[in-house]
Amino acid sequence: MRMSPVTSVVERMWLLLAVSAVALSQRWVSIVSTASLVPMSILP
């Protein structure tokens, strides 16, 4: 007996989780970078 469907579903879930984590980290990096750049541009 092979558990290919179960492994494929698990791999798909892990892949989706990794993609969402990467997207979230990129969004947080952009938010943090903009938040740190705004005060620098406001200050003389």
TIMAR-227649 format. One record per residue: residue number from 1; residue in three letters; x, y, z of N, C-alpha, C, O in turn. Coordinates in steps of 0.02 Angstrom, whole numbers, always signed. Example, Ala and Ser with C-alpha at 12.3 -4.5 7.8 and 13.67 -1.06 7.14 Angstrom:
! residues 2
- 1, ALA, +660, -284, +390, +615, -225, +390, +660, -165, +390, +712, -166, +423
- 2, SER, +642, -112, +354, +684, -53, +357, +645, +2, +394, +670, +57, +402
This chain:
! residues 44
- 1, MET, +42, -61, +0, +0, +0, +0, +44, +63, +0, +89, +70, +41
- 2, ARG, +30, +107, -46, +67, +170, -48, +22, +226, -24, -38, +227, -39
- 3, MET, +51, +273, +13, +11, +329, +39, +28, +391, -1, +42, +444, +27
- 4, SER, +25, +385, -67, +42, +443, -110, -9, +499, -102, +12, +557, -99
- 5, PRO, -74, +486, -99, -121, +543, -93, -111, +581, -28, -113, +643, -28
- 6, VAL, -99, +545, +26, -90, +579, +91, -26, +621, +89, -26, +678, +112
- 7, THR, +28, +592, +63, +91, +629, +61, +85, +689, +15, +113, +742, +29
- 8, SER, +48, +681, -40, +41, +738, -86, +1, +794, -52, +17, +852, -61
- 9, VAL, -50, +775, -14, -89, +826, +21, -47, +861, +73, -50, +922, +80
- 10, VAL, -7, +822, +110, +36, +851, +161, +88, +897, +129, +101, +952, +154
- 11, GLU, +118, +874, +74, +168, +915, +40, +136, +979, +14, +166, +1033, +17
- 12, ARG, +75, +973, -11, +40, +1033, -37, +27, +1081, +20, +35, +1142, +12
- 13, MET, +5, +1055, +78, -8, +1099, +135, +56, +1134, +158, +56, +1193, +172
- 14, TRP, +112, +1095, +161, +175, +1124, +182, +199, +1176, +132, +226, +1228, +151
- 15, LEU, +188, +1162, +66, +209, +1210, +15, +169, +1274, +22, +197, +1329, +18
- 16, LEU, +103, +1267, +32, +61, +1327, +39, +80, +1365, +102, +82, +1427, +101
- 17, LEU, +96, +1329, +156, +116, +1363, +218, +181, +1401, +208, +189, +1457, +231
- 18, ALA, +229, +1369, +172, +293, +1402, +160, +284, +1464, +117, +314, +1516, +130
- 19, VAL, +242, +1459, +65, +231, +1517, +21, +198, +1573, +60, +217, +1631, +52
- 20, SER, +149, +1557, +101, +115, +1609, +141, +164, +1640, +191, +161, +1700, +203
- 21, ALA, +207, +1599, +220, +256, +1626, +268, +305, +1673, +233, +323, +1725, +260
- 22, VAL, +327, +1654, +173, +373, +1698, +136, +339, +1763, +118, +368, +1817, +124
- 23, ALA, +275, +1759, +96, +239, +1820, +78, +230, +1864, +140, +237, +1925, +136
- 24, LEU, +213, +1833, +197, +204, +1872, +258, +270, +1905, +279, +270, +1964, +298
- 25, SER, +325, +1868, +274, +390, +1897, +294, +409, +1954, +248, +434, +2006, +271
- 26, GLN, +396, +1947, +183, +412, +2001, +137, +370, +2062, +152, +394, +2119, +150
- 27, ARG, +305, +2051, +168, +261, +2107, +183, +284, +2142, +247, +285, +2204, +250
- 28, TRP, +304, +2102, +297, +327, +2133, +360, +392, +2171, +349, +402, +2224, +378
- 29, VAL, +436, +2144, +307, +499, +2179, +293, +486, +2245, +259, +517, +2296, +275
- 30, SER, +438, +2246, +211, +422, +2308, +177, +391, +2358, +225, +406, +2418, +223
- 31, ILE, +346, +2334, +269, +314, +2379, +317, +366, +2408, +365, +365, +2468, +379
- 32, VAL, +410, +2365, +390, +461, +2389, +438, +509, +2437, +403, +529, +2488, +433
- 33, SER, +528, +2423, +341, +574, +2467, +306, +542, +2535, +294, +575, +2587, +303
- 34, THR, +479, +2536, +274, +445, +2599, +262, +435, +2636, +328, +443, +2697, +331
- 35, ALA, +419, +2600, +381, +409, +2632, +446, +474, +2662, +472, +473, +2713, +506
- 36, SER, +530, +2630, +456, +594, +2657, +480, +619, +2713, +433, +659, +2754, +454
- 37, LEU, +596, +2714, +371, +618, +2766, +324, +577, +2830, +332, +602, +2884, +318
- 38, VAL, +514, +2823, +353, +471, +2883, +358, +499, +2933, +408, +506, +2992, +391
- 39, PRO, +516, +2914, +470, +544, +2963, +518, +609, +2993, +492, +622, +3052, +504
- 40, MET, +650, +2954, +458, +713, +2981, +432, +700, +3035, +380, +737, +3085, +378
- 41, SER, +649, +3026, +339, +634, +3076, +288, +602, +3138, +319, +610, +3193, +294
- 42, ILE, +565, +3128, +375, +533, +3185, +407, +586, +3227, +444, +586, +3288, +442
- 43, LEU, +632, +3192, +479, +683, +3229, +517, +732, +3262, +469, +747, +3234, +416
- 44, PRO, +756, +3321, +486, +803, +3356, +443, +872, +3323, +445, +918, +3347, +411
